[in-house]
């Protein structure tokens, strides 16, 4: 191992990278899970949330159920907030006047909790407070239908239901400059907008309760008591988003390390195979002199053990440190109140076990080959008899047989050692899998976000209203300098019910000839149908909503509406139901009517003229009487892209790891090639070929293998990337693989560059071949 330190260190490096990635992702997964659970337990996160209908009666029924520890009823309303010179959409969440609620407590990070006699004191959620630089004692203004309400921020806090500040299950991605949460007394929240205020019942289970059993039993009891919507913890928007992230860590802790360990196993197999072949005379002498075959077997297996142990121990140590770092960066980035970082001996033990098993498996075949050698044949050390033949390429393309001899040697050299050539090719394929899977994640995220915000959602801003939407208000918005078009729209929270179940979503009502939303890029119609609805494709699997089939839309404040599903759309973000305004008016009229112009339901979608100052437009629109909040779609898009910094860093690390894997494998295979053919290369030098010509022959052989392997590598890498992205898809995100045409090209060029770089040490070694020494060794 000391004599060939570079090759063995390359194998150790690949093993170490694989175990590092496994340990880091596994520890980060465990630490993040513990961090969330500590916050959930400390702040009594709700196990069940009940909305709509007879909430108070449902709360009384749930409090009497076995396994329930606490039930809290609160008031919640959608409103808007003047803060930092901007008007943003906000949610006011009620709390008891005399202190913390029993469920979903508030962690006051700075300042104090409002006192029982504090009629205007609130706690502001940390996300929006940190974005706008709000401190305890500062004032904010809520825009209500009855006029502005001045409030005082007593504290900056965090809630377990807004660790990830999702507005709803359909609007997982929000930014503090568009949406915020404040916590106030139930009495104060009810007065902000009495018509829009709604009640919720929050249920906390007893410790150790079977959540699955209680979810089903309590949901049935709540509906029997008159509640319309029941949301389990798994469906809560913030928790669902965090679970998607944890799911990603869990999958990455298995898939990518497996690639590295597979690559390391191949490199070990080739390296030890060459070692056994070079030591056949010694093995023959030992066996002839009575050394037990079992001892020879253990000797060569010990190479695999040593490589696996050194690489995996180093990887486990580095991975543990990396896991702690990732946990800290992640919890800080998304403002998790608790950060739990602890050692995980089981992860280290599993990682070391993986490394040892890989080493033993890779060493097994060469070691068995060593003990099966016949001592007499092995001691002869003669080249087995045989004859050369044209390569497969020459047989398939006869004109290649007229190439110069040195180029035919390249083609035939590839087939002389199929195991070595296949190992190098497999290394290229594995590296491309890693590179394309990582780069595919990056491409998919960027392309789908661009599609959502450039092709599907065409508005520049959406306006929340504090008064009823009428023609005068619409005309006033359209008359604002810089506005190119303004359209009516509405949002209604509904529960979609089909033959296979129910799903809480949102009905979006748009103009029949809307220019603010395109359905064709998602596989939908060119325009909204005159009757019926267009539904997100996930509803087909969630509730059984298929084109032509009926779906029932249940609201919290009215009778159900039956509608035909006319088409499905596969949009990147969310699973919505869409209807044209005439279709919605007709459907709701038959079901008892719904006010599509009411504040909190109605909104105005706005498109700007080209080249306008977006900040100035936001300020102008916020000054229009009746406009409660302005949500800038482009600012939201840019904020989401900026929030992906950790993700981009991860992809960059994976691309670097893929390059290192390819370098180590190709370097090792080339060095083995050089060692096994030292006699042949020395003979060529003695026959008059220059060291440069010999180096070119070696380089041509390796680069040819790389070029051939790139084609299946790109195919398998693409399929692996597609499978990985599909595993992230859910009703929250539709992550079908989207890859730029240049990505496979750049990936192939990157592999070629890495292959060439890995050849340089071998080519330098080839130029230093001592012809006389090689000839003497072969004559012994």
Residue, then its C-alpha position, 0 to 999 in steps of 0.5 A: x500500500x505504501x508503494x502505491x500510496x496514490x492509488x490506495x489513497x484515491x480509493x480511501x477518498x471515495x469511500x470517505x466521501x460516501x460515508x461522509x455524505x451518509x453520516x452528514x445527511x443521516x445526522x442532519x435528518x436525525x438532528x432536524x427531526x429532534x429539533x422540530x420535535x423539541x419545539x413541537x413538544x415545548x410549545x404544545x403543537x396541535x395534533x388536530x385543527x378543526x375549522x368551520x361549522x360548529x367549532x365550539x360544539x366540536x371543541x366540547x365533544x373533542x375535549x371529552x374524548x380519551x387521549x386528549x390532553x387539551x383543547x383550545x378555541x381561538x379566533x383567526x382572521x385574515x387582514x393586512x398590515x402596514x409595516x416598514x412602509x409597506x402594506x402586506x397581507x397578514x393573519x391575526x391569530x387569537x390568544x387567551x387574554x390572560x396568558x399563553x394558550x394551552x395549545x400552540x404556545x408562543x415562544x417570545x424571543x424578545x420583549x414580553x407577552x401582552x398583559x391581560x389589560x393590554x388592548x392594543x399589544x401584540x406579538x409579531x412573528x419573527x420572520x416578518x419582524x426580522x425582515x422589516x427590522x421591527x423591535x419591541x415597542x414599535x408600532x404597526x397598523x392593521x388595515x380593517x374595514x372599520x379603518x386603521x387600527x394602531x397596535x404596539x409590538x410587545x414582543x417578537x415571537x415564534x409559533x410551532x405552526x409557523x416555523x415555515x411561514x406557510x399561508x396555507x397548504x396550497x401557498x407553502x412558499x411565502x415571503x415576509x414582504x408579502x405575508x406575516x403573522x401577528x398574535x393578539x388577544x381573541x377579543x382584539x382579533x375579533x374586532x379587526x374584521x368581525x365578518x371575516x373572523x373565524x373560530x378554530x379548535x386546536x387539540x393536543x393529544x396525551x403523551x404516547x397516544x397513538x396519533x393515527x388512531x386518534x386522528x381518525x376517531x377525533x376527525x369523525x367526532x368533530x364532523x359529527x359535532x358539526x365541524x366542516x374541516x379537520x386537519x391532522x398534524x401531518x397536513x398542517x402546512x408548515x409541518x408538511x413543508x418541513x416533512x418534505x425537507x426531511x424526506x429529502x434528507x432521508x432519501x439522500x442519505x441512502x442514494x448518493x452514498x450508495x453511488x460512492x460505495x459502489x464506485x469505491x468497491x469497483x476501484x478496490x476490486x480492480x486495484x486488488x485484482x491487479x495486485x493478485x495478478x502481479x504477485x502470482x509467483x509469490x503466491x505460488x511459492x507460498x502455497x508450494x511451501x505449505x502456507x495454508x490457503x486460508x492464510x493467503x485468503x485472509x491476507x488479501x481480504x485484509x486489504x479490503x478491510x484496511x481500505x474500508x476501515x480507514x475510509x469509513x472511520x474518516x468519513x464517519x468523523x467528518x460526516x458527524x461534524x458536517x451533520x452538526x454544521x448543516x443542522x445549525x445552518x438549516x435551523x438558522x436559515x428557517x428560524x427553527x426556535x430549537x436546535x438539537x445537535x447530538x452525536x449519533x453513534x448508530x450512524x457512525x456504526x452503520x457507516x463503518x459497517x458499510x465501509x467494511x462490507x464494501x471492502x470485503x465484498x470488493x476484495x473477495x473475488x481477487x482473494x479467492x482468485x489468489x487461493x485457487x491458483x495452482x502453485x506450479x502454474x503460478x510460479x511460472x509467471x508466464x503469460x498464458x498462451x493465446x493469440x490476438x484478434x481484431x477488436x469489436x470495433x474493427x470487426x463491426x467497422x472493417x475500414x478501421x482495420x486499415x488504421x495505423x498499428x498504434x491506433x489499432x493497439x488502442x482499440x485492442x487494448x480496451x478489450x484485452x482487460x474487460x474488467x479494467x475497461x468496464x470498471x473505468x466505464x462504470x466509474x464514468x456512469x456512476x459519476x454522471x448519475x451523481x452529476x446529472x441527479x444534482x444538476x437535474x435538481x437545480x435545473x428542475x427547480x429553476x425551470x419550474x419556478x420560472x414556468x410558474x411565475x413567468x408563464x402560468x401566473x402572469x400578474x405582477x401584483x395581487x391586491x387584497x381589499x378592505x372593502x367590497x370590490x365594485x366597478x369604481x374600485x376596479x377602475x381606480x386601480x386600472x387608472x393608477x399610473x403604470x398599470x396596464x391591466x386590472x382584473x377581478x378575481x376571488x379566492x375561496x377556501x374549500x374542501x374538494x370531495x370526490x369518490x376517493x376522499x376529501x382534500x382542503x384546497x382553494x377555489x380560484x375564480x378568474x375572468x373567463x378571458x383572463x390574461x393573468x393566468x395561463x393553463x396551457x403550459x400545464x397541459x390545460x385548456x387555452x381558456x377557462x370553461x363556461x361551466x365546471x372547473x379546472x382542477x390540479x392533477x393531484x386531485x385525481x389521486x387524492x379524491x378521484x377527480x377525473x375529467x368529466x366526473x363531478x366534484x363537490x366543493x364544501x365551504x366553511x360558510x355555506x352549502x356545498x357546490x357540485x361541479x364537473x371537472x372539465x380538465x386537469x392541470x399539472x402546475x408546479x406549485x400547489x393543487x388548486x381548483x379554478x373556475x371562470x367568474x360566470x361559472x362560479x356565480x352560476x354554481x354558487x347561486x344554485x347552492x345559496x349564493x356566495x359573495x365573490x366581491x366581499x373583502x377577504x374573498x375578492x382580489x384584484x390582479x394587476x399587470x404593470x406596463x413595461x419598465x415601471x419602478x416596481x417599488x413605486x408601483x407597490x406604493x401607488x397601489x397601496x394608496x388606492x382607497x380600499x386596497x388593504x395589501x399589495x403582493x408583488x409577484x416578482x418580488x416574491x419570485x426573487x425572494x424564493x430564488x434567494x431562499x434557495x441558497x442552501x439548496x444551491x450550495x448542496x448541489x454544488x457540493x454534489x457536483x464537486x463530489x461527482x468530479x472527485x469520484x470520476x477523478x479517483x476511479x479513472x486515475x486508479x484504473x489508468x495507473x493499474x493499466x500502466x502497471x500491468x502493461x509496464x513490460x509492453x510499454x517498455x518494449x515499445x520504447x525499446x522499439x523506438x517509440x518516444x515517451x510522448x507517443x506512448x503517453x498518447x496511446x495510454x491517453x487515447x485508450x482511457x479517453x476512448x473508454x470515457x467517450x463510450x461510457x458517456x452515452x450510457x452514463x447520460x441515459x442512466x443519469x437522466x433516468x436516475x435524476x427523473x426518479x429522484x425528482x419524482x420522489x419529491x413530488x406531492x400535492x405541494x410540489x409537482x417536481x417532474x424532471x426538467x433538464x436544460x438541453x445544455x446540461x447533458x452536454x456540459x456534464x459530458x464535457x466536465x467528465x472529459x475534463x476530469x478524465x484528462x486531468x486524472x490521466x496526467x499523473x499516469x502519463x508522467x509515470x509512463x514517461x519515467x518507465x525504466x526500460x532496463x529495469x523492466x527488462x531485467x524484472x521480466x527476465x527473472 
